[in-house]
Amino acid sequence: MARRRFVSNQALKKISFSNTTPSLKRRVYLKRTILQENLSIADIPGGSDVNQIRMQNASRYLQSCHMTIVVAKMDSIVNDLSFQRQYMDAYRRRCSGSSLNAENSSALTSDPAVEEKLSVIAQKLASIEKKIQITLNNIGRNKIEGNIKAIKPLKKDKERLILRKNALGKERKVLLIAARNKQIAAALGANYRENTGDLSNAAVFCVSNLMCMRHLRGYDKTNEDSDPTMTVEQTQIPALCSYIYGLPSRGESLISLIMFELSSRLC
């Protein structure tokens, strides 16, 4: 994605989309603050493409942009040579003041505080699992003995224990996501400084479009599987937007922005 000065503000307010059916035309109106600042936002294909002409055209276009956003997948992103090439190209175009937007990694930061919390959660989960198994055994025994009245309270106990187990599982996932975000952000920042020689600290955002959109679109609160595993703030989408929206106030400073998304597998 690229962003640069645009001649007409009016052109941004009305965008038309047409599909393969000539008789059908859909018009979408966008009302956003960023679109009222005489800026254009463009999705640039060809940054990584087998078609060399597309790559050359994309490269020429990016030369005139004030900010670029490079989108990449999470798999082995710290050691991804293609990603490294793209953010180094962005740095060469505009020099310094770059920002990295990152997603999660599969490795967990060695953080004693986090490890201690995870250990406590693991102990609680083990205890709950034992209680659930004991409750299930008691339900089975009462069924065999024909003690129907005793089964109902036991089932309620089982449901309560399962709810507690699920809550602890979500708490553990939040801790893991936060720890992984911290690690990948530190690694990317270090790689950026080493590869570009830019000593300025790059702002790093670990974002999750999936969880943010789940909050925006709404979800079934009665279905635990649809519950977001992160708050809106934890998705870091608001922080990213605030950062981008604040860029015009820096005048004509040239910013490179590298962005890739949080893996849905961690959400």
C-alpha positions in Angstrom: 0.0 0.0 0.0 1.3 3.4 -0.8 0.3 6.9 0.1 1.1 10.3 -1.5 -0.2 13.8 -2.2 -3.3 13.8 -4.4 -4.5 16.7 -6.6 -8.2 16.4 -6.0 -9.9 15.7 -2.7 -13.2 15.1 -4.4 -11.9 12.0 -6.3 -11.4 10.2 -3.0 -14.9 10.7 -1.7 -16.5 8.7 -4.5 -15.1 5.4 -5.7 -16.8 3.2 -8.2 -16.3 -0.6 -8.4 -17.5 -2.6 -11.4 -17.5 -6.4 -11.8 -17.6 -8.7 -14.8 -21.3 -8.1 -15.3 -21.6 -4.8 -17.4 -25.1 -4.1 -16.2 -24.2 -4.1 -12.5 -22.3 -1.2 -11.0 -21.7 -0.7 -7.3 -20.7 2.6 -5.8 -19.1 2.9 -2.4 -18.7 6.2 -0.5 -15.9 6.5 2.0 -16.1 9.0 4.8 -12.8 9.0 6.7 -10.7 11.7 8.2 -7.6 10.5 6.4 -9.3 10.9 3.0 -10.1 14.5 3.8 -6.4 15.4 4.1 -5.7 15.6 0.3 -4.0 12.2 0.3 -4.4 9.1 -1.9 -4.1 5.6 -0.7 -3.2 2.9 -3.3 -2.8 -0.8 -3.2 0.4 -1.6 -5.2 0.6 -5.0 -6.8 3.9 -6.3 -8.1 6.2 -5.8 -5.1 6.9 -9.5 -5.3 5.8 -10.8 -8.6 7.0 -13.1 -11.4 6.0 -10.4 -13.8 9.0 -8.2 -14.1 7.1 -5.4 -15.8 4.7 -5.1 -12.9 7.6 -5.1 -10.5 9.3 -2.3 -12.4 6.1 -0.2 -12.6 5.5 -0.7 -8.9 9.0 0.4 -8.1 8.7 3.5 -10.2 5.4 4.4 -8.6 6.8 4.0 -5.1 9.6 6.5 -5.8 7.0 9.3 -5.7 5.2 8.1 -2.5 5.7 9.7 0.9 5.0 6.4 2.7 4.9 2.7 1.8 3.3 -0.2 3.6 4.7 -3.6 2.7 2.4 -6.5 3.6 3.8 -9.9 4.4 2.7 -13.2 5.9 3.9 -14.3 9.4 5.8 -17.5 8.5 9.5 -17.1 9.5 9.2 -13.4 8.9 12.3 -12.5 11.0 14.5 -14.4 8.5 12.4 -13.7 5.4 14.9 -12.4 2.8 12.1 -11.1 0.6 10.6 -9.1 3.4 14.1 -7.8 4.3 14.7 -6.7 0.7 11.4 -4.8 0.7 11.9 -2.8 3.9 15.5 -2.1 2.8 14.2 -0.8 -0.5 11.7 1.4 1.4 14.5 2.7 3.6 16.7 3.6 0.6 13.8 5.4 -1.0 13.1 7.7 1.9 15.8 7.1 4.5 15.2 7.0 8.3 12.0 7.5 10.2 10.8 4.0 9.3 8.1 2.1 11.1 7.6 -1.7 11.3 4.2 -3.3 11.8 4.6 -6.8 12.9 2.7 -10.0 13.6 3.3 -12.9 15.9 6.0 -15.5 15.9 5.7 -19.1 17.1 8.5 -18.7 19.6 7.8 -17.5 23.1 9.8 -14.7 24.8 11.8 -15.9 27.7 10.1 -13.6 30.2 10.2 -14.8 33.8 7.1 -12.8 34.8 5.1 -14.3 31.9 6.5 -17.8 32.5 5.5 -17.6 36.2 1.9 -16.6 35.2 1.7 -19.4 32.7 2.9 -21.9 35.3 0.2 -20.8 37.7 -2.4 -21.1 34.9 -1.1 -24.6 34.0 -1.4 -25.7 37.6 -5.0 -24.4 37.8 -5.9 -26.1 34.6 -4.5 -29.4 35.7 -6.5 -29.2 39.0 -9.7 -28.4 37.0 -9.1 -31.3 34.7 -8.9 -33.7 37.6 -12.1 -32.2 39.1 -13.9 -32.6 35.8 -12.8 -36.2 35.5 -14.0 -36.9 39.1 -17.3 -35.3 38.3 -17.7 -37.3 35.1 -17.0 -40.5 37.1 -19.5 -39.6 39.7 -22.2 -38.9 37.0 -21.5 -42.3 35.5 -21.6 -44.0 38.8 -25.0 -42.4 39.7 -26.4 -43.3 36.4 -25.5 -47.0 37.0 -27.0 -46.8 40.5 -30.1 -45.1 39.2 -29.6 -42.0 41.5 -31.1 -39.5 39.1 -31.5 -36.7 41.6 -27.7 -36.6 42.2 -26.9 -36.3 38.5 -28.4 -32.8 38.0 -26.1 -30.9 40.5 -23.1 -32.9 39.2 -23.8 -31.7 35.7 -24.0 -28.1 36.9 -20.6 -28.6 38.6 -19.2 -29.9 35.4 -20.5 -26.9 33.4 -19.0 -24.5 35.9 -15.7 -26.2 35.8 -15.6 -26.2 32.0 -16.4 -22.5 31.9 -13.5 -21.9 34.3 -11.3 -24.0 32.2 -12.1 -22.1 29.0 -11.6 -18.8 30.8 -8.1 -19.9 31.9 -7.4 -21.0 28.4 -8.2 -17.6 27.0 -6.1 -16.0 29.7 -3.2 -18.2 28.7 -3.6 -17.3 25.0 -3.6 -13.6 25.7 -0.3 -14.0 27.6 1.2 -16.0 24.8 0.2 -13.5 22.2 1.5 -10.6 24.2 4.8 -12.4 24.8 5.2 -13.4 21.2 4.4 -9.8 20.0 7.1 -8.5 22.3 9.7 -10.9 20.9 8.9 -10.4 17.2 8.9 -6.7 17.6 12.3 -6.7 19.3 13.7 -9.0 16.7 12.4 -6.9 13.8 13.6 -3.7 15.3 17.1 -5.2 15.7 17.1 -6.6 12.2 16.0 -3.2 10.8 18.7 -1.3 12.5 21.4 -3.8 11.5 20.3 -4.1 7.9 19.7 -0.4 7.2 22.2 1.2 9.5 19.4 3.5 10.7 20.0 4.1 14.4 16.6 5.6 15.0 14.2 3.4 16.8 11.5 2.1 14.4 8.0 2.1 15.7 6.7 -1.5 15.8 3.0 -2.5 15.8 1.8 -6.1 16.1 -1.6 -6.1 14.6 -4.5 -8.4 14.2 -7.1 -7.5 11.6 -9.1 -10.7 12.3 -9.7 -9.8 16.0 -10.3 -6.1 15.3 -12.9 -6.9 12.6 -14.6 -9.4 14.9 -15.1 -6.5 17.3 -16.3 -4.2 14.6 -18.7 -6.6 12.9 -20.0 -8.1 16.2 -20.0 -11.7 17.3 -22.3 -14.2 19.0 -21.7 -13.8 22.7 -23.4 -17.1 23.4 -20.8 -18.9 21.3 -17.5 -19.0 23.1 -15.7 -20.0 19.9 -16.6 -16.6 18.3 -15.4 -14.5 21.2 -12.4 -12.3 20.3 -9.2 -13.4 22.1 -8.0 -9.8 22.2 -9.5 -6.5 23.1 -9.6 -3.8 20.4 -6.6 -2.1 22.0 -4.6 -5.3 22.1 -5.1 -5.7 18.3 -2.9 -2.5 18.0 -5.0 -1.4 15.1 -6.1 1.8 16.9 -2.4 2.5 17.7 -1.4 1.9 14.1 -4.2 4.2 12.8 -3.2 6.9 15.3 0.4 6.7 14.1 -0.5 6.9 10.4 -3.1 9.7 10.9 -0.5 11.7 12.8 2.0 11.6 9.9 0.6 14.6 8.0 1.3 16.8 11.0 5.0 16.1 10.4 4.9 18.2 7.3 6.9 16.8 4.3 8.9 14.3 6.4 9.3 11.1 4.3 8.2 8.0 6.1 8.5 4.3 5.2 6.0 2.0 6.8 6.4 -1.8 6.7 3.3 -3.8 7.8 2.2 -7.3 8.0 -0.6 -9.0 9.8 -1.2 -11.1 12.9 -1.6 -14.8 12.1 -5.2 -16.0 12.6 -3.8 -19.2 14.1 -2.9 -17.3 17.2 -6.3 -15.7 17.5 
